[in-house]
Amino acid sequence: MIFRRLTLLTLMLALLSQSAPQMASAQAPASRFSGWASAIVAADWRTSHGEPIQAFDNARRDLTAGFLHAGFARADMYDATLRPDIADPVSAAEATEGIAAATARASRGCLLYFTSHGSPDGMVFGANHVLAPETMALIVREWCGARPTVVIVSACYSGIFVDSLSGPDRMVMTAARRDRSSFGCSEDATYPYFDGCVISTLPTASDFIALANGVRACVKRREQAEDLTPASEPQVSIGANMQLLLPTLRFNHPPDAASGGSSGS
């Protein structure tokens, strides 16, 4: 009887030791973006003629879901729409306060993503505000300091932000050159084209560098397929320190990762 009990105990321990590596491997990998703050803001909700559209809000919703799948934490993420015709609207001032709070909570790095209309003077930020490159540079510096920071601006003429936002610890992505429009802001568009390419590329991109390359290729294919000219030519600037860091910041890709979904502000 004693021998039988010992044999069963030995067998159970052997089975547990064999299954332990499998159980460990099934656990989700730790995110490289732990402690990073993120903010995703739909800063306009209108066509160039003032008619309401859903493209920017659709992008905010599904970009939020995509970056959550990639490894950013919901607790350190702020997402908002500045459109006033919804319940509990967020003003431009409240949006900046929300981003400031997120970046104060999580100080290892920053991801800031804005989708809106743009002009050669700046990016539309709410009902009556245009955010100029110099102003954005000041507030991004206030929010993120010298920590590793990725800033993505999806708007026409958004290349105007590259020079003011660039730095050794920064990566800047824009939807267009400083003298070019981007596409996909009409009444029938699901997303601005640039945002749609980020959403579709993110689930398989290994890191932000791969994401930028994939998005530029995606935008180029779509514009050529629809014979849209002149090409928007999305811009990318990567500082010296970020060139070394970004390949180590790999996105998580859970088995059920997919674009789409929704989240609250």
N, C-alpha and C positions, 0 to 999 in steps of 0.2 A: 504493500500500500504506500509506504514511504517512497519507494523507488518510482512508483507510478506518478505520485504527486510531483516529484522532482523532474520527472520526464516531461510532464505537462507544462510545468513552470519554465523549463528550459526551452520547450517548443514555443511557448507564448513570447518569451523574450527574443527568440530568434526571429519570429514573425514581426515583432515590433521594430527590431533593428533593421529589417529589410524594408519595412514600409516607411520608416522615418525620412529617408532621403526623398522618397516620392512625395510625402506630405509637404516637406519643405519646398520642393521644387514647384508645387502647385500654388504656393502663396504668391500673391502679387509682388513684383519687384518694388523695392523702395524707389520713390521718385527722386530724380536728380534736381527737381525744382522745389523740394521741401524748403520752406522758409522764404520762397519768392512771393512777392505781391503781384497781383495781376488786375488789370482793369480793361473792360471792353465796353465802349460807349458808342451808341448810335446817336450822333450829334445833330442829325437833321432827319426830317420825315416828309419832305416835300420834293416835288419835281422842280425843275428850273422855272416853271410857270406858277409855282405855288400850290399845285394840286397835291393832296396827300398820297403817299405811296407806302408800301410795306417793305421794300427792298432792304433798307438800312436796318429795320427792326428784325427782319428775318435773318439777316447776317449776324446781328448781335446775338440772337438766340442760339444759332447753330455754331457760331464761333465759340461761344461760352461752353457749349457741350463738347466741342472738339478739343479745346484746351484742357478741360477737365479730364477727358480720356487720356490726354497726352501726359498728365501728371501734375497739373496745377491744382492746388487745394481750394475747395469751395470756400473754406473759412477765411482764406486770404485773397479771395477774388471779389471784385466789385464789378457788376455790370448794370448798365442803365440806359434808358432811352430818354431823350430830352423832348420828345413830342408832348405837347400840352393837352391833347384831346384824349387822354386816358385817365383812369382812376389813379389818384395819388401821383400826379406828374412830378418829375424831377427837374429843377431849374439848373441852369449852367453853374450857378454858385454851389448848389447842393451836390452836383456831380463832382466838382473839384474837391469839395469837402469829403465826399465818399472815397475818392481816390487817395486823398491825403491820409485818411484813416487806415485804409488798406496798406499803404506803403509804410505807415508807422508801425503797424502790427507785425509785418513780415519784412525783415531788413536784409535778407541775403541777396536779393535781386529783384528786378522789376520787369514786367511785361505790360506795355501800354498799347492798346489797339483802339484807334478811332476810325469810324466810318461815317462819311458825310459828303456834302458838296464842298467844292473848293474853287478858288479863283486865284489869279496871280497875286492877290494880296494876302491870302490866308485860307483857313478852313472854317466853314460855318460851324458854330458851336452854340446851338440853341436858337431861339427865335430872333434875337437881335444882336448877336455877337459874331464877330469874325476873329478867329484866333490867328494872329500873325506869327511868323516863324520866331521872331525875337521873344515874343511873349511865351510861346510854347517852350522855348529853350529855358527860360527862367523858371517856369513852374515845374518842368521835368527835373531840373537841377534841384529845386526845392524838395520835390517828392523823393527822388532817387539818389541824389548826391553822386558819389563816385562808385556806387555799387554796380555790378553788371546789369545792363539795361537793354532791353529790346523795345524799340518804338516802331509801331506800324501805323502808317497814315494812309487810309484808303479814300482818296478824293481826287478830283481833277486838279491838275497843276501841283500835286502834292510833292513833287520834286523840290519845290522851294524850301522844304523843311530839312533837306539833307544836310546842307552846310551848317546850319545853326544847331542841329541836334547831334552831329557827329562828334566822336571823341574816342579815346583809347579803350574805354570800357563800355562802348555803345555799339549796338547794331541798329541800323535804321533801314526800314523797308517802306517804299512808297508805291502807290498804284500807278504813278505816271511820272514822266519827266516834268521839269519845272515849266515847260512851255507846251504841254500836251494835256488833252482831256483824257479821262478814263471813261469806260462805258458801262452800261447796265443800270442806269438810274431812272428808267422810264416807268410808266404806270404798270406795264405788263411784266417787268423784270422780277424774278424771284430774289436775286441778289445782285449787287454790283458785280461785274465780271471778276474783278480782282478778288473780292471777298469769296465769291463762289469757288475760285481756284484755290484759295487758302483752305476752305472747308473740304474740298475734294482731295487735296494733296496731303493734308495733315495726318490722316490715319495711317499712311504708309511712309511718311518722311521720318528719317532717323533723327534729325536734329534741325535747328533753325537754318543752317546753311543749306541743307538738302531741301528744306521747305522753300526757301527763297528761290533756288534754282528750279524746282518743280513748278512753282507758281508762275515764274516768268515764262517758262515753256508753255504752260497751260494757257496763259493770257494770249501769248503769241499765236497759238493754234486757233483759239476761238476767234480772235480778230481777223486772222487770215481766212478762216472758214466763212466768215460773214462779210468779208471784203470791207472791213472797217479801216478807214484811214483818216488822218495819219495815226500810226500805231502809238499806243500809250507809252510803251517802253518803261515798265516798272523799274525803279531804281533801288540799289542796295549799297549800303556803306557799312563796312565792318572794321572797327578799330583794332589796333595791334593786339591789345590784351584779349579782346573777344575772339580774334582769330585762333588763339591758343585755347581759350576756354570752351567755346561753343561745341567743338567735337566731343567734349567730355559730357556735355549736357544732353543726353539722349532722351528722346520722348519715350514714355511708356506706351505700349500698345496692348491693352487687355484683349482677351479673345473676342469680346463682344464690341470692340471699339468700332464706332461708325459715326459718321457725321449726322447731325440732326439732333432733335430733342429740344427741351426748353428748360429754362431756369428763371428764377425771379431776380429782381434787383436787390 
